[in-house]
Amino acid sequence: MPAAARLTPAGSLPLSTESLAAAPQHKIKVDTGDLRLGMYVCELDRPWLDSPFLLQGFPLHSESDIEQVRQACRYVYVNVKLSEPGSVRGRRASSAAQPANQPAAAAITKKEQKPAGFFARLMSRRNKTQPILNEVIRPLAASRGAVDETAGLVRTVFDDVRLGRSIDTPQAKEVVSRCVEHVIENPDAMLLLTSIKDKDNYTAEHSLNVAVLSIVIGKHLDMDRRKLEEVGLCGLLHDVGKILTPDEVLKKPGRLTPEEMLIMKMHPTQGRDILMSSHGTLRASLDVTHAHHERLDGSGYPRGLGESQLGLYTRIVTVADVFDAITSHRVYDSRRPNIEAFKIMQSQSGNHFDPNLVSTLMEAVGVYPPGTVVKLNNGEIAVVVRANPARKLLPKVMVLKNAKLAPVPPRYVDLAVEHDGTERGLRIANTIKPSEAGVDTQMFRSADFLRQLAG
């Protein structure tokens, strides 16, 4: 089955006719008979739940992939920017394109409709499948699409800058809008997926994670949808200037020399200049990109600005930036636990960081954020997948290994229920590094793993 990336998830608002009409030319309608290898299918001609595909959005890597799409759909929408070069050469957007999940799909007769999709089949099962379906599988499937698409956009933006091209600002705004939607609908799933780190793709993943964390902070500040999209876009583009930083400086494993540090400190100004040369850039994004390394006490760079000169978006992105950096694998430093990151940031609150925003992030992410690998008091190893807002020390976890570190069939456990309702009294004993537990959290991005969870 094709790998997945994006589409409007079940239960959320579909794309409107107006938003589709305003979409950039990178999205085109293609009859399934005209599909080619390398195309990136981003939307279908029918509701996603009525298709046989588990996740949302995927590249066509084989003839088998194409045949599966042809069996399910009459036409699809292809994202030109995410497709392989040449696979959509000479094709034009259809003026008659209908939004996915809209009446055109509903006009298909019952005889023509295909069997219900993966999620629809699960929904028809006994109630015992409901918690894991609604709280884990569906949110992860839908949110993985948004995460993959946003990561793909970041790589495209960086490639465009390297080649001297301007940034596709409308596409960036469109993708961030979908991230906001998923943070609103599935915050735990988005935090889980952004907690999965890959040191080989640090810069691109970091930009995505800062965008999501900035949106999460904004959501807890009760920002409206427009402001969430703005702060998310600021987070996504904050480090774009690093594309012009030489690799021997950016990826140096040891401490930078004074001369190398001066080069590194150029990236905020370079990022601002890049955004200024791109049409339609948000003014706030210019400010954040230029100032995200400034500090409240004036000790930051490149201009030594102080507290009164730093806007709210800049303060939010700065907190998100530092938190993700501390909790990520970097060439010059190892990943640190979330709790340690919070301690470091609290110790610098008031001088470097806005203390209210550090507290807001702690409240939003929690003591045991989704993606944290933990050891339970019975010795079992689990991954936190969902928070319990009223019982922050008793989240919902996926047990993956027994006390001897041997793999076991994944088991979804609500520690608040187990703690109160049984004699087991399960609780978290301590956090543990994924490497020590032999747990690769990348599995939560895998369609095969999600199918395994569904049974």
VOGU-3710 file (C-alpha; in Angstrom, 3 decimals, decimal comma):
1> mpaaarltpa> 0,000/0,000/0,000  1,335/3,475/-0,780  3,010/5,461/1,927  0,954/8,358/3,269  1,041/12,076/3,705  -2,001/14,346/3,772  -5,650/15,198/3,387  -8,391/16,672/5,530  -8,953/14,161/8,382  -12,301/12,657/9,216
11> gslplstesl> -14,156/14,787/11,712  -12,507/18,057/10,690  -13,726/20,667/8,251  -13,131/19,861/4,558  -11,388/22,336/2,303  -13,804/24,975/1,117  -14,424/25,767/-2,540  -12,911/29,193/-1,933  -9,702/27,811/-0,393  -9,248/25,344/-3,249
21> aaapqhkikv> -9,807/28,032/-5,858  -7,191/30,156/-4,136  -4,677/27,295/-3,923  -1,404/27,718/-5,840  -0,912/26,031/-9,209  1,055/23,189/-7,611  -2,186/21,239/-7,046  -3,730/19,744/-10,195  -6,580/17,362/-11,009  -5,516/14,171/-12,839
31> dtgdlrlgmy> -7,658/11,340/-14,199  -6,395/8,100/-12,670  -5,818/6,695/-16,141  -3,147/9,377/-16,602  -1,234/8,722/-13,378  2,535/8,256/-13,633  5,247/6,978/-11,333  6,632/9,735/-9,102  3,392/11,703/-8,824  2,343/12,705/-5,325
41> vceldrpwld> -1,368/12,082/-4,691  -2,572/14,655/-2,142  -6,387/14,349/-2,366  -8,966/11,880/-3,656  -12,304/12,265/-5,457  -14,216/10,943/-2,435  -14,156/10,997/1,375  -10,974/9,450/2,726  -12,867/6,996/4,930  -14,468/5,486/1,831
51> spfllqgfpl> -11,081/4,628/0,326  -8,857/1,596/0,984  -5,905/3,790/1,987  -4,867/3,973/5,639  -3,094/7,318/5,609  -3,542/10,579/3,745  -1,412/11,544/0,738  1,317/9,413/-0,837  3,834/9,199/-3,690  3,322/6,630/-6,453
61> hsesdieqvr> 6,408/4,429/-6,260  5,222/1,425/-8,273  2,685/0,283/-10,863  0,920/-1,510/-8,023  0,430/1,835/-6,265  -1,094/3,308/-9,424  -3,403/0,320/-9,885  -4,709/0,604/-6,321  -5,589/4,246/-6,905  -7,289/3,432/-10,227
71> qacryvyvnv> -9,409/0,790/-8,547  -10,588/3,262/-5,901  -10,940/6,575/-7,755  -11,859/8,158/-11,090  -9,589/11,148/-10,527  -7,258/12,510/-7,835  -5,385/15,706/-7,027  -1,618/15,702/-7,488  0,782/18,046/-5,684  3,303/19,136/-8,313
81> klsepgsvrg> 5,774/20,491/-5,761  5,984/17,161/-3,921  6,037/15,034/-7,099  9,265/13,850/-8,690  10,612/16,191/-11,392  9,155/15,382/-14,811  6,326/13,177/-13,575  3,725/15,912/-14,147  5,389/17,729/-17,035  2,953/19,423/-19,384
91> rrassaaqpa> -0,116/18,960/-17,198  -2,355/21,845/-16,217  -4,739/22,441/-13,350  -8,332/21,672/-14,200  -10,700/24,628/-13,956  -13,505/22,186/-13,225  -11,765/20,665/-10,224  -14,116/19,933/-7,339  -12,904/20,000/-3,737  -12,237/16,624/-2,195
101> nqpaaaaitk> -15,024/15,330/0,059  -17,608/17,494/-1,781  -20,806/16,662/-3,777  -19,008/15,527/-6,949  -17,818/12,434/-5,101  -21,258/11,871/-3,656  -22,708/11,593/-7,161  -21,087/8,161/-7,626  -23,698/5,422/-7,598  -23,774/2,682/-4,984
111> keqkpagffa> -22,847/0,140/-7,630  -19,699/2,098/-8,446  -18,622/2,647/-4,848  -15,739/0,581/-3,544  -15,770/-1,350/-0,235  -15,493/0,797/2,890  -11,988/1,902/3,800  -9,732/0,836/6,650  -11,142/3,213/9,256  -14,748/2,547/8,236
121> rlmsrrnktq> -14,238/-1,193/8,692  -12,740/-0,596/12,133  -15,689/1,566/13,118  -18,036/-1,348/12,476  -16,226/-3,575/14,963  -17,042/-4,068/18,609  -16,700/-1,171/21,021  -13,404/-2,416/22,413  -11,664/-1,056/19,311  -12,989/2,441/19,866
131> pilnevirpl> -10,464/3,923/22,354  -7,393/2,899/20,378  -9,074/3,836/17,097  -10,290/7,260/18,156  -7,441/8,204/20,511  -4,392/6,740/18,766  -4,785/5,318/15,260  -6,992/7,924/13,607  -5,219/10,994/15,100  -1,773/9,589/14,236
141> aasrgavdet> -2,827/8,704/10,689  -4,326/12,113/10,040  -1,573/14,101/11,757  1,228/12,164/10,094  -0,029/13,542/6,811  0,302/17,124/8,035  3,742/16,466/9,517  5,056/14,777/6,363  3,724/17,512/4,114  5,172/20,268/6,266
151> aglvrtvfdd> 8,565/18,552/6,443  8,474/18,204/2,656  7,711/21,901/2,313  10,645/22,833/4,582  12,998/20,799/2,403  11,568/22,475/-0,707  12,004/25,931/0,836  15,618/25,179/1,722  16,321/23,816/-1,764  14,755/26,909/-3,355
161> vrlgrsidtp> 16,933/29,201/-1,228  20,061/27,242/-2,136  19,195/27,680/-5,817  18,546/31,390/-5,426  14,774/31,155/-5,805  12,250/33,021/-3,663  10,132/31,200/-1,097  6,667/29,994/-2,135  4,922/31,974/0,619  1,327/31,031/-0,357
171> qakevvsrcv> 2,174/27,334/-0,154  3,883/27,831/3,212  0,788/29,590/4,549  -1,461/26,792/3,233  0,605/24,068/4,884  0,841/25,915/8,200  -2,938/26,345/8,142  -3,291/22,574/8,011  -0,812/22,208/10,889  -2,952/24,556/12,960
181> ehvienpdam> -6,015/22,455/12,158  -4,282/19,288/13,345  -2,912/20,887/16,520  -6,460/21,988/17,334  -7,952/18,576/16,516  -5,143/16,200/17,548  -2,593/17,970/19,808  -1,255/14,756/21,371  -0,681/13,112/17,992  1,153/16,181/16,684
191> llltsikdkd> 3,365/16,343/19,789  4,096/12,620/19,520  5,111/12,871/15,866  7,271/15,955/16,414  9,012/14,231/19,345  10,466/11,683/16,903  13,911/13,081/16,176  16,362/12,369/13,376  19,754/14,003/13,850  20,553/13,588/10,143
201> nytaehslnv> 17,619/15,866/9,238  17,915/18,202/12,208  17,522/21,591/10,507  14,391/20,681/8,517  12,761/18,761/11,378  13,642/21,514/13,825  11,801/24,087/11,721  8,713/21,864/11,636  8,856/21,172/15,378  9,251/24,849/16,257
211> avlsivigkh> 6,210/25,647/14,121  4,111/23,021/15,911  5,338/23,988/19,387  4,670/27,668/18,643  1,113/26,794/17,604  0,698/24,702/20,767  1,808/27,641/22,933  -0,492/29,985/21,037  -3,412/27,607/21,467  -2,908/27,599/25,241
221> ldmdrrklee> -2,863/31,404/25,122  -6,295/31,252/23,440  -5,077/32,851/20,208  -7,575/32,934/17,363  -7,060/30,925/14,173  -5,415/33,785/12,245  -2,833/34,401/14,970  -2,103/30,681/15,292  -1,374/30,531/11,575  0,860/33,598/11,816
231> vglcgllhdv> 2,921/32,339/14,761  3,160/28,899/13,115  4,500/30,448/9,913  7,003/32,467/11,957  8,189/29,255/13,615  8,432/27,393/10,321  10,647/30,019/8,671  12,646/31,228/11,679  15,873/29,389/10,747  15,774/29,824/6,963
241> gkiltpdevl> 18,996/31,859/7,119  20,946/28,748/8,138  20,766/27,591/4,527  23,500/30,136/3,817  25,660/28,990/6,747  28,577/26,821/5,521  28,236/23,150/6,469  31,665/23,123/8,082  30,257/25,603/10,615  26,644/24,431/10,803
251> kkpgrltpee> 27,541/20,755/11,222  30,764/21,071/13,204  30,667/18,509/16,062  32,879/20,508/18,436  32,844/23,996/19,912  32,910/26,810/17,350  35,900/29,161/17,184  35,210/32,887/17,659  35,443/33,347/13,888  33,016/30,483/13,256
261> mlimkmhptq> 30,612/31,860/15,851  30,547/35,169/14,013  29,562/33,293/10,851  26,843/31,395/12,720  25,478/34,632/14,174  24,857/35,931/10,658  21,935/33,570/10,008  19,180/35,711/11,600  20,077/38,675/9,390  20,509/36,455/6,351
271> grdilmsshg> 17,131/34,876/7,046  15,467/38,275/7,238  17,035/39,240/3,889  15,802/36,007/2,284  12,253/36,627/3,476  12,358/40,269/2,352  13,112/39,084/-1,195  10,083/36,726/-1,212  6,693/38,051/-2,278  3,900/38,094/0,303
281> tlrasldvth> 6,113/37,570/3,360  4,394/38,214/6,683  5,927/41,229/8,434  5,892/39,399/11,753  7,934/36,591/10,175  10,662/39,095/9,267  10,803/40,283/12,879  10,882/36,771/14,354  13,506/35,475/11,938  15,727/38,443/12,701
291> ahherldgsg> 15,207/38,366/16,484  14,749/34,743/17,607  18,243/34,690/19,152  17,721/37,927/21,086  17,252/37,670/24,863  15,204/39,682/27,360  18,324/40,979/29,128  19,915/42,208/25,890  22,559/39,453/25,779  21,377/37,916/22,512
301> yprglgesql> 22,291/38,556/18,878  22,503/39,995/16,263  21,386/43,421/17,629  21,359/43,010/21,407  17,679/43,909/21,699  16,035/44,050/25,115  12,712/42,977/26,606  10,701/45,987/25,448  11,815/45,451/21,842  10,755/41,811/21,517
311> glytrivtva> 7,204/41,105/20,365  4,988/38,235/21,494  5,571/36,086/18,398  9,339/36,437/18,804  9,141/35,411/22,465  6,968/32,395/21,635  9,198/31,152/18,810  12,306/31,691/20,957  10,919/29,439/23,708  9,828/26,791/21,184
321> dvfdaitshr> 13,207/27,004/19,411  15,283/26,484/22,546  13,082/23,702/23,925  13,233/21,699/20,698  16,977/22,261/20,374  17,690/20,981/23,886  15,494/17,886/23,389  17,005/17,006/19,984  20,117/15,169/18,856  22,557/17,734/17,508
331> vydsrrpnie> 26,031/17,271/16,064  27,568/19,049/19,060  25,259/17,888/21,864  23,153/14,864/22,804  19,410/14,900/23,331  18,251/15,774/26,838  14,994/14,717/28,531  12,075/17,137/28,489  12,208/17,589/32,262  15,871/18,627/32,085
341> afkimqsqsg> 15,060/21,046/29,250  12,371/22,687/31,368  14,767/22,996/34,318  17,359/24,700/32,112  14,797/27,099/30,677  13,272/27,879/34,069  16,727/28,745/35,398  17,065/31,308/32,593  13,503/32,650/32,753  13,295/36,389/33,243
351> nhfdpnlvst> 16,807/36,915/31,895  16,674/35,039/28,594  13,114/33,793/28,211  9,640/35,056/28,998  8,754/33,169/32,222  5,037/33,143/31,414  5,676/31,485/28,054  8,032/28,888/29,566  5,271/28,034/32,047  2,714/27,931/29,223
361> lmeavgvypp> 4,855/25,480/27,272  5,303/23,300/30,355  1,553/23,312/30,904  0,846/22,529/27,246  3,419/19,762/26,839  3,105/18,258/30,321  5,455/16,341/32,602  5,342/13,295/30,325  4,781/14,617/26,799  3,628/12,260/24,021
371> gtvvklnnge> 6,669/10,410/22,706  8,346/10,037/26,121  9,681/6,525/26,737  8,933/5,423/30,302  9,466/2,461/32,621  6,388/1,455/34,594  6,518/0,306/38,207  6,092/-3,313/37,052  9,204/-2,993/34,851  7,370/-2,789/31,518
381> iavvvranpa> 8,535/-0,275/28,903  5,978/2,020/27,295  5,679/5,167/25,185  3,387/7,994/26,248  0,858/8,547/23,460  -1,805/10,733/25,039  -2,043/13,081/28,010  -4,585/12,976/30,806  -5,101/16,726/31,400  -6,653/16,169/34,832
391> rkllpkvmvl> -4,088/13,526/35,861  -0,796/14,719/34,401  1,263/12,009/36,142  -0,974/9,243/34,771  -1,022/9,570/30,960  -2,156/7,011/28,395  0,688/4,811/27,189  1,474/2,093/24,673  3,265/-0,819/26,370  5,861/-2,278/23,988
401> knaklapvpp> 8,245/-4,394/26,111  8,165/-6,481/29,264  10,437/-6,114/32,284  13,135/-8,143/30,530  13,042/-5,745/27,554  11,508/-8,423/25,333  8,944/-7,143/22,803  5,280/-7,810/23,627  2,120/-7,217/21,583  1,411/-3,468/21,855
411> ryvdlavehd> -1,082/-2,743/24,643  -2,902/0,560/25,118  -3,200/1,473/28,801  -4,837/4,440/30,492  -2,749/4,736/33,657  -5,419/6,837/35,365  -7,912/3,972/35,020  -5,373/1,299/35,945  -4,261/3,322/38,956  -7,781/3,820/40,298
421> gterglrian> -9,716/0,837/39,043  -7,578/-2,274/39,479  -5,188/-3,874/41,947  -2,295/-3,414/39,553  -1,832/0,247/40,406  0,289/0,911/37,331  2,217/4,158/37,293  5,367/5,610/35,773  8,520/4,801/37,724  10,877/6,923/35,616
431> tikpseagvd> 11,657/8,072/32,119  14,229/6,201/30,095  16,247/6,940/26,977  14,844/5,184/23,884  18,288/3,729/23,160  18,510/2,186/26,632  15,104/0,574/26,241  15,722/-0,507/22,645  12,648/1,426/21,506  12,555/3,210/18,164
441> tqmfrsadfl> 9,707/5,725/18,289  9,880/6,009/14,499  7,418/3,096/14,516  4,613/5,569/15,233  5,136/6,978/11,732  4,686/3,519/10,191  1,460/2,516/8,468  2,286/-1,140/9,184  2,541/-0,405/12,909  -0,819/1,376/12,903
451> rqlag> -2,365/-1,641/11,189  -0,811/-3,869/13,824  -2,410/-1,748/16,534  -5,767/-2,051/14,819  -5,519/-5,842/14,831
//
